[in-house]
Amino acid sequence: MTTISATRTAGRPLLDSRVLVRTYAATLVVNLPLLALLLVPQLLRSRAGSEALLMVGSFLLLVLVTSAVVIAPEVSARVAPAGDHWRPGRARSRTRAMLRSDRRASLRSLAEFVGLYIAAQGVGGVFAWMMPYVWANPAHEADPAQSAWVIDYPNYATQAAAIYLCVCFAVAWYATRVRARSARLEAAG
């Protein structure tokens, strides 16, 4: 019986850092539509736009993040192929097969992604605290035609970029973990 540590299993690392870096670089490029969405405050902040636009933006965010997770194995396979089991065109089907065969490990990988995604939101909150991007417009008191809120776009964009970098890392982490599990299963038999 082999012992399992936090970083190694049966003498092999659980995660190849070179694969993680390559996958992260690729996810930064592939997920540029997510960055574009994050940079539009009217779609993601009710104070900058309307509630209807916020709902549209939230829906688009859900679609883009879900799509990023779904295509992450293919992105990983394109930049870091591994044998016949992890090639472009096969990685998503391999991921689905692993989900059917070992649901607990697959859900653990997804839970890691969700945890990192929540951490990304926390990073965004820290940036919003350090660099506030919205405040009440004093001119609105005298002239109700003025916007009730002032948006400091450079601060907002900094927060959006920080969230984007962290979300892309979460997606790359998920893809790299799934690839590593696929390699372990392939080696086992």
C-alpha positions in Angstrom: 0.0 0.0 0.0 1.3 3.4 -0.9 1.2 6.4 1.4 -0.4 9.6 0.2 1.0 13.0 1.2 -0.4 16.4 0.4 1.9 16.8 -2.6 2.8 13.3 -3.8 1.1 10.0 -4.4 3.0 6.8 -5.1 6.2 8.8 -5.8 4.6 11.1 -8.4 3.4 14.7 -7.8 -0.3 15.3 -7.6 0.2 18.4 -9.8 2.8 19.2 -12.4 3.6 22.9 -11.9 4.8 23.3 -15.5 1.5 22.0 -16.8 -0.3 24.3 -14.5 1.7 27.3 -15.8 1.1 26.4 -19.4 -2.6 25.8 -18.8 -2.9 29.0 -16.8 -1.4 31.0 -19.7 -3.8 29.4 -22.2 -6.8 30.0 -20.0 -5.8 33.7 -19.8 -6.1 33.8 -23.6 -9.1 31.6 -24.1 -11.2 33.3 -21.4 -10.8 36.9 -22.7 -14.6 37.2 -23.2 -14.9 36.8 -19.4 -12.4 39.7 -18.9 -14.4 41.8 -21.4 -17.6 41.1 -19.3 -15.9 41.9 -16.0 -14.7 45.2 -17.4 -18.2 46.5 -18.0 -19.6 47.8 -14.7 -23.0 48.5 -16.1 -23.5 44.7 -16.5 -22.1 43.6 -13.2 -22.9 46.4 -10.7 -26.4 47.6 -10.0 -25.1 51.0 -9.0 -23.6 51.5 -12.4 -26.5 50.3 -14.4 -30.0 49.0 -14.1 -31.2 45.8 -12.3 -32.2 44.4 -15.7 -28.6 44.8 -17.0 -27.3 43.3 -13.8 -29.4 40.2 -14.5 -28.1 40.0 -18.0 -24.6 40.4 -16.8 -25.0 37.8 -14.1 -26.4 35.3 -16.6 -23.5 36.0 -19.0 -21.0 35.5 -16.1 -22.6 32.2 -15.3 -22.4 31.1 -18.9 -18.8 32.2 -19.4 -17.6 30.6 -16.2 -19.4 27.4 -16.8 -18.0 27.3 -20.4 -14.5 27.9 -19.1 -14.8 24.9 -16.8 -16.3 22.7 -19.5 -13.6 23.5 -22.1 -10.7 23.6 -19.5 -9.7 19.9 -20.2 -9.5 20.6 -23.9 -7.4 23.7 -23.3 -5.1 21.6 -21.0 -4.9 18.9 -23.6 -3.9 21.4 -26.3 -1.1 23.0 -24.3 0.0 19.9 -22.3 -1.0 16.6 -24.0 -0.2 13.4 -22.2 -0.3 10.1 -24.0 -3.4 8.9 -25.9 -5.7 9.6 -22.9 -5.1 13.3 -22.8 -5.1 14.7 -26.4 -7.1 17.5 -28.0 -10.5 16.1 -29.0 -10.4 13.4 -26.3 -9.9 15.2 -23.0 -13.5 16.2 -22.5 -14.8 12.6 -23.2 -12.1 11.3 -20.8 -13.3 13.8 -18.2 -16.9 12.6 -18.6 -15.7 9.0 -18.3 -13.8 9.8 -15.1 -16.9 11.5 -13.8 -18.9 8.3 -14.4 -16.3 6.0 -12.9 -15.2 8.0 -9.9 -17.8 10.6 -9.0 -16.2 11.5 -5.7 -12.8 12.4 -7.1 -14.5 14.4 -9.9 -16.6 16.3 -7.4 -13.5 16.9 -5.3 -11.9 18.6 -8.3 -15.0 20.7 -8.9 -15.1 21.6 -5.3 -11.5 22.8 -5.5 -12.5 24.9 -8.4 -15.5 26.4 -6.5 -13.3 27.1 -3.5 -10.7 28.9 -5.7 -13.6 30.8 -7.4 -14.9 32.0 -4.1 -11.4 33.0 -3.1 -11.2 35.0 -6.4 -14.3 36.9 -5.3 -12.6 37.5 -1.9 -9.6 38.9 -3.7 -12.0 41.2 -5.6 -13.5 42.3 -2.3 -10.0 43.1 -0.9 -9.3 45.2 -4.0 -12.6 47.0 -3.6 -11.9 47.7 0.0 -8.3 49.0 -0.7 -9.3 50.9 -3.9 -13.0 51.8 -3.7 -14.6 52.1 -7.1 -18.0 53.5 -6.2 -19.3 56.3 -4.0 -22.3 58.5 -3.7 -22.4 61.5 -6.1 -22.7 64.7 -4.1 -24.0 66.5 -7.3 -27.0 64.2 -7.3 -28.4 66.0 -4.2 -28.6 69.4 -6.0 -29.4 67.9 -9.5 -31.4 64.7 -9.4 -30.7 64.3 -13.2 -27.1 63.5 -12.2 -26.2 59.9 -11.6 -26.6 58.9 -7.9 -23.2 57.1 -8.0 -19.7 57.9 -9.2 -17.8 54.9 -10.6 -14.0 55.2 -10.5 -13.3 53.1 -13.6 -9.5 52.6 -13.1 -10.2 51.2 -9.6 -13.1 49.1 -11.0 -10.9 47.7 -13.8 -8.1 46.8 -11.3 -10.6 44.8 -9.3 -12.0 43.2 -12.4 -8.5 42.2 -13.6 -7.6 40.7 -10.2 -10.8 38.6 -10.2 -10.1 37.6 -13.8 -6.6 36.4 -13.0 -7.8 34.4 -10.0 -10.7 32.9 -11.9 -8.4 31.8 -14.7 -6.1 30.3 -12.1 -9.0 28.3 -10.6 -9.9 27.0 -14.1 -6.3 26.1 -14.8 -6.1 24.4 -11.4 -9.2 22.3 -12.2 -7.9 21.3 -15.6 -4.5 20.4 -14.3 -6.0 18.3 -11.5 -8.2 16.4 -13.9 -5.3 15.8 -16.3 -3.2 14.5 -13.4 -6.0 12.1 -12.3 -6.3 10.9 -15.9 -2.6 10.2 -16.0 -2.8 8.3 -12.7 -5.7 6.2 -13.9 -3.9 5.5 -17.2 -0.8 4.4 -15.4 -2.8 2.2 -13.0 -4.2 0.2 -15.7 
